[in-house]
Amino acid sequence: MRDAILLFMSSKSFDELRDLQGKLQLRADLIGRINALLALGEVKTIYFTDFVVQ
């Protein structure tokens, strides 16, 4: 799962993530991708505690 998240995150550009809408879209995309990988349960939300873009 970590690999899938890292690969997905590395495909995002600064322009896609710089505003609030981009971060909300990232959250929704990650939830969908993670839930697709889970056999049981589901992720309902993701909280970003730090957000660093290089």
mmCIF file of the N, C-alpha and C atoms, coordinates in Angstrom:
data_MODEL
# 
_entry.id   MODEL 
# 
loop_
_atom_site.group_PDB 
_atom_site.id 
_atom_site.type_symbol 
_atom_site.label_atom_id 
_atom_site.label_alt_id 
_atom_site.label_comp_id 
_atom_site.label_asym_id 
_atom_site.label_entity_id 
_atom_site.label_seq_id 
_atom_site.pdbx_PDB_ins_code 
_atom_site.Cartn_x 
_atom_site.Cartn_y 
_atom_site.Cartn_z 
_atom_site.occupancy 
_atom_site.B_iso_or_equiv 
_atom_site.pdbx_formal_charge 
_atom_site.auth_seq_id 
_atom_site.auth_comp_id 
_atom_site.auth_asym_id 
_atom_site.auth_atom_id 
_atom_site.pdbx_PDB_model_num 
ATOM 1   N N  . MET A 1 1  ? 0.825   -1.180 0.000   1.00 0.00 ? 1  MET A N  1 
ATOM 2   C CA . MET A 1 1  ? 0.000   0.000  0.000   1.00 0.00 ? 1  MET A CA 1 
ATOM 3   C C  . MET A 1 1  ? 0.878   1.255  0.000   1.00 0.00 ? 1  MET A C  1 
ATOM 4   N N  . ARG A 1 2  ? 1.921   1.229  0.803   1.00 0.00 ? 2  ARG A N  1 
ATOM 5   C CA . ARG A 1 2  ? 2.816   2.387  0.852   1.00 0.00 ? 2  ARG A CA 1 
ATOM 6   C C  . ARG A 1 2  ? 3.391   2.683  -0.536  1.00 0.00 ? 2  ARG A C  1 
ATOM 7   N N  . ASP A 1 3  ? 3.784   1.636  -1.232  1.00 0.00 ? 3  ASP A N  1 
ATOM 8   C CA . ASP A 1 3  ? 4.335   1.803  -2.573  1.00 0.00 ? 3  ASP A CA 1 
ATOM 9   C C  . ASP A 1 3  ? 3.309   2.448  -3.501  1.00 0.00 ? 3  ASP A C  1 
ATOM 10  N N  . ALA A 1 4  ? 2.082   2.001  -3.446  1.00 0.00 ? 4  ALA A N  1 
ATOM 11  C CA . ALA A 1 4  ? 1.033   2.560  -4.298  1.00 0.00 ? 4  ALA A CA 1 
ATOM 12  C C  . ALA A 1 4  ? 0.807   4.043  -3.990  1.00 0.00 ? 4  ALA A C  1 
ATOM 13  N N  . ILE A 1 5  ? 0.849   4.399  -2.727  1.00 0.00 ? 5  ILE A N  1 
ATOM 14  C CA . ILE A 1 5  ? 0.658   5.797  -2.326  1.00 0.00 ? 5  ILE A CA 1 
ATOM 15  C C  . ILE A 1 5  ? 1.828   6.651  -2.814  1.00 0.00 ? 5  ILE A C  1 
ATOM 16  N N  . LEU A 1 6  ? 3.045   6.166  -2.610  1.00 0.00 ? 6  LEU A N  1 
ATOM 17  C CA . LEU A 1 6  ? 4.222   6.925  -3.027  1.00 0.00 ? 6  LEU A CA 1 
ATOM 18  C C  . LEU A 1 6  ? 4.270   7.109  -4.537  1.00 0.00 ? 6  LEU A C  1 
ATOM 19  N N  . LEU A 1 7  ? 3.934   6.071  -5.284  1.00 0.00 ? 7  LEU A N  1 
ATOM 20  C CA . LEU A 1 7  ? 3.911   6.201  -6.741  1.00 0.00 ? 7  LEU A CA 1 
ATOM 21  C C  . LEU A 1 7  ? 2.857   7.210  -7.196  1.00 0.00 ? 7  LEU A C  1 
ATOM 22  N N  . PHE A 1 8  ? 1.705   7.164  -6.569  1.00 0.00 ? 8  PHE A N  1 
ATOM 23  C CA . PHE A 1 8  ? 0.643   8.111  -6.912  1.00 0.00 ? 8  PHE A CA 1 
ATOM 24  C C  . PHE A 1 8  ? 1.047   9.542  -6.570  1.00 0.00 ? 8  PHE A C  1 
ATOM 25  N N  . MET A 1 9  ? 1.617   9.728  -5.384  1.00 0.00 ? 9  MET A N  1 
ATOM 26  C CA . MET A 1 9  ? 2.024   11.067 -4.951  1.00 0.00 ? 9  MET A CA 1 
ATOM 27  C C  . MET A 1 9  ? 3.117   11.632 -5.852  1.00 0.00 ? 9  MET A C  1 
ATOM 28  N N  . SER A 1 10 ? 4.018   10.786 -6.303  1.00 0.00 ? 10 SER A N  1 
ATOM 29  C CA . SER A 1 10 ? 5.113   11.272 -7.143  1.00 0.00 ? 10 SER A CA 1 
ATOM 30  C C  . SER A 1 10 ? 4.630   11.696 -8.531  1.00 0.00 ? 10 SER A C  1 
ATOM 31  N N  . SER A 1 11 ? 3.427   11.300 -8.899  1.00 0.00 ? 11 SER A N  1 
ATOM 32  C CA . SER A 1 11 ? 2.893   11.693 -10.202 1.00 0.00 ? 11 SER A CA 1 
ATOM 33  C C  . SER A 1 11 ? 2.232   13.074 -10.159 1.00 0.00 ? 11 SER A C  1 
ATOM 34  N N  . LYS A 1 12 ? 2.096   13.643 -8.983  1.00 0.00 ? 12 LYS A N  1 
ATOM 35  C CA . LYS A 1 12 ? 1.444   14.946 -8.830  1.00 0.00 ? 12 LYS A CA 1 
ATOM 36  C C  . LYS A 1 12 ? 2.450   16.081 -8.954  1.00 0.00 ? 12 LYS A C  1 
ATOM 37  N N  . SER A 1 13 ? 2.024   17.174 -9.553  1.00 0.00 ? 13 SER A N  1 
ATOM 38  C CA . SER A 1 13 ? 2.893   18.338 -9.700  1.00 0.00 ? 13 SER A CA 1 
ATOM 39  C C  . SER A 1 13 ? 2.540   19.389 -8.647  1.00 0.00 ? 13 SER A C  1 
ATOM 40  N N  . PHE A 1 14 ? 3.432   20.360 -8.494  1.00 0.00 ? 14 PHE A N  1 
ATOM 41  C CA . PHE A 1 14 ? 3.185   21.453 -7.557  1.00 0.00 ? 14 PHE A CA 1 
ATOM 42  C C  . PHE A 1 14 ? 1.901   22.192 -7.925  1.00 0.00 ? 14 PHE A C  1 
ATOM 43  N N  . ASP A 1 15 ? 1.700   22.436 -9.203  1.00 0.00 ? 15 ASP A N  1 
ATOM 44  C CA . ASP A 1 15 ? 0.508   23.169 -9.641  1.00 0.00 ? 15 ASP A CA 1 
ATOM 45  C C  . ASP A 1 15 ? -0.784  22.453 -9.258  1.00 0.00 ? 15 ASP A C  1 
ATOM 46  N N  . GLU A 1 16 ? -0.751  21.132 -9.245  1.00 0.00 ? 16 GLU A N  1 
ATOM 47  C CA . GLU A 1 16 ? -1.951  20.361 -8.881  1.00 0.00 ? 16 GLU A CA 1 
ATOM 48  C C  . GLU A 1 16 ? -2.237  20.426 -7.387  1.00 0.00 ? 16 GLU A C  1 
ATOM 49  N N  . LEU A 1 17 ? -1.219  20.688 -6.571  1.00 0.00 ? 17 LEU A N  1 
ATOM 50  C CA . LEU A 1 17 ? -1.370  20.590 -5.116  1.00 0.00 ? 17 LEU A CA 1 
ATOM 51  C C  . LEU A 1 17 ? -1.300  21.914 -4.381  1.00 0.00 ? 17 LEU A C  1 
ATOM 52  N N  . ARG A 1 18 ? -1.081  23.010 -5.079  1.00 0.00 ? 18 ARG A N  1 
ATOM 53  C CA . ARG A 1 18 ? -0.801  24.256 -4.371  1.00 0.00 ? 18 ARG A CA 1 
ATOM 54  C C  . ARG A 1 18 ? -2.013  24.907 -3.722  1.00 0.00 ? 18 ARG A C  1 
ATOM 55  N N  . ASP A 1 19 ? -3.204  24.679 -4.224  1.00 0.00 ? 19 ASP A N  1 
ATOM 56  C CA . ASP A 1 19 ? -4.372  25.325 -3.619  1.00 0.00 ? 19 ASP A CA 1 
ATOM 57  C C  . ASP A 1 19 ? -5.231  24.308 -2.862  1.00 0.00 ? 19 ASP A C  1 
ATOM 58  N N  . LEU A 1 20 ? -6.225  24.820 -2.161  1.00 0.00 ? 20 LEU A N  1 
ATOM 59  C CA . LEU A 1 20 ? -7.090  23.975 -1.344  1.00 0.00 ? 20 LEU A CA 1 
ATOM 60  C C  . LEU A 1 20 ? -7.806  22.929 -2.188  1.00 0.00 ? 20 LEU A C  1 
ATOM 61  N N  . GLN A 1 21 ? -8.302  23.318 -3.339  1.00 0.00 ? 21 GLN A N  1 
ATOM 62  C CA . GLN A 1 21 ? -9.018  22.367 -4.204  1.00 0.00 ? 21 GLN A CA 1 
ATOM 63  C C  . GLN A 1 21 ? -8.118  21.204 -4.608  1.00 0.00 ? 21 GLN A C  1 
ATOM 64  N N  . GLY A 1 22 ? -6.857  21.486 -4.886  1.00 0.00 ? 22 GLY A N  1 
ATOM 65  C CA . GLY A 1 22 ? -5.914  20.435 -5.241  1.00 0.00 ? 22 GLY A CA 1 
ATOM 66  C C  . GLY A 1 22 ? -5.685  19.460 -4.102  1.00 0.00 ? 22 GLY A C  1 
ATOM 67  N N  . LYS A 1 23 ? -5.589  19.984 -2.891  1.00 0.00 ? 23 LYS A N  1 
ATOM 68  C CA . LYS A 1 23 ? -5.394  19.120 -1.715  1.00 0.00 ? 23 LYS A CA 1 
ATOM 69  C C  . LYS A 1 23 ? -6.637  18.276 -1.425  1.00 0.00 ? 23 LYS A C  1 
ATOM 70  N N  . LEU A 1 24 ? -7.798  18.873 -1.614  1.00 0.00 ? 24 LEU A N  1 
ATOM 71  C CA . LEU A 1 24 ? -9.037  18.109 -1.417  1.00 0.00 ? 24 LEU A CA 1 
ATOM 72  C C  . LEU A 1 24 ? -9.163  17.001 -2.459  1.00 0.00 ? 24 LEU A C  1 
ATOM 73  N N  . GLN A 1 25 ? -8.767  17.307 -3.692  1.00 0.00 ? 25 GLN A N  1 
ATOM 74  C CA . GLN A 1 25 ? -8.804  16.299 -4.744  1.00 0.00 ? 25 GLN A CA 1 
ATOM 75  C C  . GLN A 1 25 ? -7.802  15.186 -4.456  1.00 0.00 ? 25 GLN A C  1 
ATOM 76  N N  . LEU A 1 26 ? -6.633  15.558 -3.956  1.00 0.00 ? 26 LEU A N  1 
ATOM 77  C CA . LEU A 1 26 ? -5.627  14.560 -3.582  1.00 0.00 ? 26 LEU A CA 1 
ATOM 78  C C  . LEU A 1 26 ? -6.179  13.631 -2.511  1.00 0.00 ? 26 LEU A C  1 
ATOM 79  N N  . ARG A 1 27 ? -6.833  14.193 -1.514  1.00 0.00 ? 27 ARG A N  1 
ATOM 80  C CA . ARG A 1 27 ? -7.429  13.389 -0.444  1.00 0.00 ? 27 ARG A CA 1 
ATOM 81  C C  . ARG A 1 27 ? -8.449  12.404 -1.011  1.00 0.00 ? 27 ARG A C  1 
ATOM 82  N N  . ALA A 1 28 ? -9.330  12.886 -1.870  1.00 0.00 ? 28 ALA A N  1 
ATOM 83  C CA . ALA A 1 28 ? -10.363 12.022 -2.459  1.00 0.00 ? 28 ALA A CA 1 
ATOM 84  C C  . ALA A 1 28 ? -9.733  10.918 -3.309  1.00 0.00 ? 28 ALA A C  1 
ATOM 85  N N  . ASP A 1 29 ? -8.721  11.276 -4.093  1.00 0.00 ? 29 ASP A N  1 
ATOM 86  C CA . ASP A 1 29 ? -8.046  10.280 -4.935  1.00 0.00 ? 29 ASP A CA 1 
ATOM 87  C C  . ASP A 1 29 ? -7.353  9.220  -4.093  1.00 0.00 ? 29 ASP A C  1 
ATOM 88  N N  . LEU A 1 30 ? -6.677  9.647  -3.027  1.00 0.00 ? 30 LEU A N  1 
ATOM 89  C CA . LEU A 1 30 ? -5.989  8.685  -2.157  1.00 0.00 ? 30 LEU A CA 1 
ATOM 90  C C  . LEU A 1 30 ? -6.973  7.747  -1.471  1.00 0.00 ? 30 LEU A C  1 
ATOM 91  N N  . ILE A 1 31 ? -8.075  8.291  -0.987  1.00 0.00 ? 31 ILE A N  1 
ATOM 92  C CA . ILE A 1 31 ? -9.087  7.453  -0.333  1.00 0.00 ? 31 ILE A CA 1 
ATOM 93  C C  . ILE A 1 31 ? -9.595  6.398  -1.314  1.00 0.00 ? 31 ILE A C  1 
ATOM 94  N N  . GLY A 1 32 ? -9.875  6.804  -2.530  1.00 0.00 ? 32 GLY A N  1 
ATOM 95  C CA . GLY A 1 32 ? -10.352 5.847  -3.532  1.00 0.00 ? 32 GLY A CA 1 
ATOM 96  C C  . GLY A 1 32 ? -9.331  4.771  -3.845  1.00 0.00 ? 32 GLY A C  1 
ATOM 97  N N  . ARG A 1 33 ? -8.075  5.160  -4.002  1.00 0.00 ? 33 ARG A N  1 
ATOM 98  C CA . ARG A 1 33 ? -7.025  4.186  -4.321  1.00 0.00 ? 33 ARG A CA 1 
ATOM 99  C C  . ARG A 1 33 ? -6.772  3.226  -3.155  1.00 0.00 ? 33 ARG A C  1 
ATOM 100 N N  . ILE A 1 34 ? -6.737  3.756  -1.950  1.00 0.00 ? 34 ILE A N  1 
ATOM 101 C CA . ILE A 1 34 ? -6.495  2.906  -0.776  1.00 0.00 ? 34 ILE A CA 1 
ATOM 102 C C  . ILE A 1 34 ? -7.650  1.937  -0.586  1.00 0.00 ? 34 ILE A C  1 
ATOM 103 N N  . ASN A 1 35 ? -8.870  2.429  -0.685  1.00 0.00 ? 35 ASN A N  1 
ATOM 104 C CA . ASN A 1 35 ? -10.030 1.547  -0.508  1.00 0.00 ? 35 ASN A CA 1 
ATOM 105 C C  . ASN A 1 35 ? -10.079 0.448  -1.568  1.00 0.00 ? 35 ASN A C  1 
ATOM 106 N N  . ALA A 1 36 ? -9.587  0.732  -2.756  1.00 0.00 ? 36 ALA A N  1 
ATOM 107 C CA . ALA A 1 36 ? -9.553  -0.288 -3.803  1.00 0.00 ? 36 ALA A CA 1 
ATOM 108 C C  . ALA A 1 36 ? -8.575  -1.408 -3.451  1.00 0.00 ? 36 ALA A C  1 
ATOM 109 N N  . LEU A 1 37 ? -7.571  -1.101 -2.626  1.00 0.00 ? 37 LEU A N  1 
ATOM 110 C CA . LEU A 1 37 ? -6.586  -2.107 -2.244  1.00 0.00 ? 37 LEU A CA 1 
ATOM 111 C C  . LEU A 1 37 ? -6.993  -2.926 -1.015  1.00 0.00 ? 37 LEU A C  1 
ATOM 112 N N  . LEU A 1 38 ? -7.930  -2.406 -0.234  1.00 0.00 ? 38 LEU A N  1 
ATOM 113 C CA . LEU A 1 38 ? -8.316  -3.064 1.017   1.00 0.00 ? 38 LEU A CA 1 
ATOM 114 C C  . LEU A 1 38 ? -9.298  -4.211 0.773   1.00 0.00 ? 38 LEU A C  1 
ATOM 115 N N  . ALA A 1 39 ? -9.050  -5.319 1.455   1.00 0.00 ? 39 ALA A N  1 
ATOM 116 C CA . ALA A 1 39 ? -9.980  -6.445 1.388   1.00 0.00 ? 39 ALA A CA 1 
ATOM 117 C C  . ALA A 1 39 ? -11.104 -6.267 2.407   1.00 0.00 ? 39 ALA A C  1 
ATOM 118 N N  . LEU A 1 40 ? -10.779 -5.700 3.551   1.00 0.00 ? 40 LEU A N  1 
ATOM 119 C CA . LEU A 1 40 ? -11.760 -5.466 4.620   1.00 0.00 ? 40 LEU A CA 1 
ATOM 120 C C  . LEU A 1 40 ? -11.678 -4.020 5.080   1.00 0.00 ? 40 LEU A C  1 
ATOM 121 N N  . GLY A 1 41 ? -12.805 -3.472 5.465   1.00 0.00 ? 41 GLY A N  1 
ATOM 122 C CA . GLY A 1 41 ? -12.841 -2.116 5.981   1.00 0.00 ? 41 GLY A CA 1 
ATOM 123 C C  . GLY A 1 41 ? -12.694 -1.078 4.886   1.00 0.00 ? 41 GLY A C  1 
ATOM 124 N N  . GLU A 1 42 ? -12.674 0.181  5.326   1.00 0.00 ? 42 GLU A N  1 
ATOM 125 C CA . GLU A 1 42 ? -12.510 1.265  4.373   1.00 0.00 ? 42 GLU A CA 1 
ATOM 126 C C  . GLU A 1 42 ? -11.944 2.490  5.069   1.00 0.00 ? 42 GLU A C  1 
ATOM 127 N N  . VAL A 1 43 ? -11.244 3.296  4.309   1.00 0.00 ? 43 VAL A N  1 
ATOM 128 C CA . VAL A 1 43 ? -10.738 4.574  4.785   1.00 0.00 ? 43 VAL A CA 1 
ATOM 129 C C  . VAL A 1 43 ? -11.835 5.596  4.534   1.00 0.00 ? 43 VAL A C  1 
ATOM 130 N N  . LYS A 1 44 ? -12.171 6.364  5.561   1.00 0.00 ? 44 LYS A N  1 
ATOM 131 C CA . LYS A 1 44 ? -13.229 7.363  5.414   1.00 0.00 ? 44 LYS A CA 1 
ATOM 132 C C  . LYS A 1 44 ? -12.670 8.761  5.180   1.00 0.00 ? 44 LYS A C  1 
ATOM 133 N N  . THR A 1 45 ? -11.510 9.051  5.773   1.00 0.00 ? 45 THR A N  1 
ATOM 134 C CA . THR A 1 45 ? -10.885 10.350 5.557   1.00 0.00 ? 45 THR A CA 1 
ATOM 135 C C  . THR A 1 45 ? -9.387  10.243 5.770   1.00 0.00 ? 45 THR A C  1 
ATOM 136 N N  . ILE A 1 46 ? -8.690  11.222 5.285   1.00 0.00 ? 46 ILE A N  1 
ATOM 137 C CA . ILE A 1 46 ? -7.243  11.322 5.458   1.00 0.00 ? 46 ILE A CA 1 
ATOM 138 C C  . ILE A 1 46 ? -6.960  12.711 5.990   1.00 0.00 ? 46 ILE A C  1 
ATOM 139 N N  . TYR A 1 47 ? -6.124  12.795 7.008   1.00 0.00 ? 47 TYR A N  1 
ATOM 140 C CA . TYR A 1 47 ? -5.722  14.070 7.570   1.00 0.00 ? 47 TYR A CA 1 
ATOM 141 C C  . TYR A 1 47 ? -4.264  14.325 7.224   1.00 0.00 ? 47 TYR A C  1 
ATOM 142 N N  . PHE A 1 48 ? -3.980  15.473 6.645   1.00 0.00 ? 48 PHE A N  1 
ATOM 143 C CA . PHE A 1 48 ? -2.611  15.877 6.366   1.00 0.00 ? 48 PHE A CA 1 
ATOM 144 C C  . PHE A 1 48 ? -2.116  16.697 7.544   1.00 0.00 ? 48 PHE A C  1 
ATOM 145 N N  . THR A 1 49 ? -1.094  16.201 8.242   1.00 0.00 ? 49 THR A N  1 
ATOM 146 C CA . THR A 1 49 ? -0.528  16.949 9.365   1.00 0.00 ? 49 THR A CA 1 
ATOM 147 C C  . THR A 1 49 ? 0.606   17.847 8.913   1.00 0.00 ? 49 THR A C  1 
ATOM 148 N N  . ASP A 1 50 ? 1.333   17.438 7.911   1.00 0.00 ? 50 ASP A N  1 
ATOM 149 C CA . ASP A 1 50 ? 2.392   18.230 7.283   1.00 0.00 ? 50 ASP A CA 1 
ATOM 150 C C  . ASP A 1 50 ? 2.240   18.076 5.785   1.00 0.00 ? 50 ASP A C  1 
ATOM 151 N N  . PHE A 1 51 ? 2.537   19.132 5.079   1.00 0.00 ? 51 PHE A N  1 
ATOM 152 C CA . PHE A 1 51 ? 2.428   19.049 3.630   1.00 0.00 ? 51 PHE A CA 1 
ATOM 153 C C  . PHE A 1 51 ? 3.624   19.777 3.032   1.00 0.00 ? 51 PHE A C  1 
ATOM 154 N N  . VAL A 1 52 ? 4.567   18.997 2.522   1.00 0.00 ? 52 VAL A N  1 
ATOM 155 C CA . VAL A 1 52 ? 5.792   19.558 1.943   1.00 0.00 ? 52 VAL A CA 1 
ATOM 156 C C  . VAL A 1 52 ? 5.861   19.152 0.485   1.00 0.00 ? 52 VAL A C  1 
ATOM 157 N N  . VAL A 1 53 ? 6.026   20.127 -0.378  1.00 0.00 ? 53 VAL A N  1 
ATOM 158 C CA . VAL A 1 53 ? 6.155   19.864 -1.816  1.00 0.00 ? 53 VAL A CA 1 
ATOM 159 C C  . VAL A 1 53 ? 7.528   20.331 -2.231  1.00 0.00 ? 53 VAL A C  1 
ATOM 160 N N  . GLN A 1 54 ? 8.272   19.448 -2.878  1.00 0.00 ? 54 GLN A N  1 
ATOM 161 C CA . GLN A 1 54 ? 9.620   19.797 -3.319  1.00 0.00 ? 54 GLN A CA 1 
ATOM 162 C C  . GLN A 1 54 ? 9.690   19.856 -4.815  1.00 0.00 ? 54 GLN A C  1 
# 
